[in-house]
Each structure stands twice: as structure tokens, then as C-alpha cells.
Amino acid sequence: MDIRDKVAIVTGGGSGIGEALAERFHAEGARGLVVLDRDGVNAERVAQNVDGRAVELDVTDEAAIAAVVAETVNDYGTLDIFASNAGYVTQGGLETDNTEIQRMWEVHVMSHIYAARAAVPVMVANGGGYLLNTASAAGLLTQLGSMQYAVTKAAAVSLGEFLSITYGERGIRVSMLCPQAVATNILSNSPDRLDQGTGTPGSAAGDGVLTAAQLADTVIDCMSEERFLVLPHPEVQTYRERKASDVDRWINGMQRFQSRLYAESDLSPADWLLS
């Protein structure tokens, strides 16, 4: 897809990856941008920078998402791109409270469903459109130290596959953005002992920490080619292939990697996963 003259909605657009996407869509010539974020002040700041419109909302509010889609179509006449990007991370394993697991499920999975449920009918009626959903490399591999993040990001990728298969012949293109470490609020707001807020000391940053702008470059390239997987860290493809070729060997390797991370930190497994 060529971004020029397109109309796009970006969730989590007030900072980090969402902000970089909005800025890049604007630079590529999008004619309409709607920036959504729980932080209305930041949403307004970004919207002003990209000549767009800001909306303060929680992506787990399906009615609010549907209303924004309807308002966007009313204002711009169409909707071409929905970048469902909002997300966050917390530590935890089996001890994680059900409320936290459910909240992450709502943000990482249901928000993508709500976006697609509202946007796909509009896009199909207009001859096609694009769903750009942010997941994570964790959705293709796993996430040490955060059960809820690993599970919900994997579900997000599976949802993207379903949407692409089900609606592809009706003109709907789907890309899943699956980065490793990116210099965003997830990084800056993380506990100092954990890398990128992922729950592991140094695990996600082993292949480098990208800026959000660098990630946006990869997104634009992949959208122009309408590729399903957007892998700003190309090493992730190698890891996927290793996992697919011999999952038992891959799990054994991940167990060794986890043990090494424990040993290199000052944390015991109990401190790491049960704190």
C-alpha cells in the first residue's frame, strides 16, 4: 500500500511506536490522521505535529473505537489504515493476578478485534484497506519473565493470521509488527534491573535497541510490499526458523538462556518471576 492520500487511525499514538508511525504516515503524504491515546495531552501534541485529530480513549472500550471509526469516515469520507498499536508489559508467571492477565488480554487481543470489527466493513465497502497490528517478537517466540505478555502477544499474531486469511480476498491487507527492543516508554518506564521492561535482564536487547523512527522505516517498507510479518530485527526470522525446525531443541536452548540470565543477574528465579 502507498500511504499517500490515505486516511489512518493510530492507537497508542501519543508516544513511542505509535507516535513514530503517525509522523511517518504524515511524511509519506497521508491526507488524514487520527491519533488515539489514553493520554489526551500527548495525543493532542502528536496530532498537532501531523496535522491530524486527537482522541483520548481506552482501546479496550469497543464502543469508543467504533465511534472513532464512524467519525473518521464522516470527517474524511473513508478509512484506509487502522494501526492498532497500544500495548504494555508487566512481569509475572503463574502467580499473576487474574485481573492483570485479563487486562493485558483486553489491550493486546481484544483491542485488535474491536479495531477490525469496526474498520473491516468500512474498508471492504471501499474496496480494501490495511490493518497494521503491533504484536512483538514475543508473539512469535516467547517472553521470558512475563507469562501474560507471551500468551497475549502470541494470540495477537494468531488473530492477525485469521484476519488475513479470512478477509484477504476482500481487499483487506494485514501486517503484524513484531519487534524486539525499541526505545519507547516501555523501556524508560521499566524497572532498572530488567531490560526493556520485558521481564528479563538483557534478553530483548541482545540484537540491539532500535529507535521508534527506525522501526517506522521498516513498517513503511513492509506495507509497500504488503508483507504479513514486519520484523525490524531480522534475527527474529532466524529464531523462528530454528523453533519451527526443532521445537524441543529450541525449548532446551531457551531454558539454558534463561538460566544464564539468572546467573548474570543478582536475581534468583523466585525473585525474578515471583516478585
Secondary structure, 3 states (H helix, E strand, C coil): CCCCCCEEEECCCCCHHHHHHHHHHHHCCCCEEEEEECCHHHHHHHHHHCCCEEEECCCCCHHHHHHHHHHHHHHHCCCCEEEECCCCCCCECCCCCHHHHHHHHHHHHHHHHHHHHHHHHHHHHCCCEEEEEECCHHHCCCCCCEHHHHHHHHHHHHHHHHHHHHHHHHCEEEEEECCCCECCHHHHCCCCCCECCCCECCCHHHHCCECHHHHHHHHHHHHHHCCCEECCCCHHHHHHHHHHHCHHHHHHHHHHHHHHHHHHCCCCHHHHHHC
